[in-house]
Amino acid sequence: MPQNKAEIRELMPVEMLQLYPLISQLNEGMDEATFKRYLADMLKNRYRCVGAWLDGKLVGAIGFWTHTRFWAGMFLEVDNV
């Protein structure tokens, strides 16, 4: 039985354009131009993303931000990618 090559790592901002097929599954009707515009805005606000690849194909991802609040200290906000 062949072995699948799996990889999990943080995406660089330029790699995040590969998220569009996954994002469009969660956000029906979002066109690619809107996705790119939103992503550019999110990156300005320190958006980060971890991707999962299987045999070189991006098959899953999770986005996140880190924040610090007076009432909570540092925390992780996970996105629904």
Long-range contacts (C-beta under 8 A, 24 or more apart in sequence): 4-54, 4-55, 5-53, 5-54, 5-55, 5-56, 6-52, 6-53, 6-54, 7-52, 7-53, 8-50, 8-51, 8-52, 8-53, 9-50, 9-51, 10-48, 10-49, 10-50, 10-51, 11-48, 11-49, 11-50, 11-51, 11-61, 13-43, 15-51, 16-43, 16-49, 18-51, 18-58, 19-49, 19-51, 19-58, 19-61, 19-81, 21-58, 22-58, 22-60, 22-61, 22-81, 23-81, 26-80, 26-81, 47-79, 49-79, 49-81
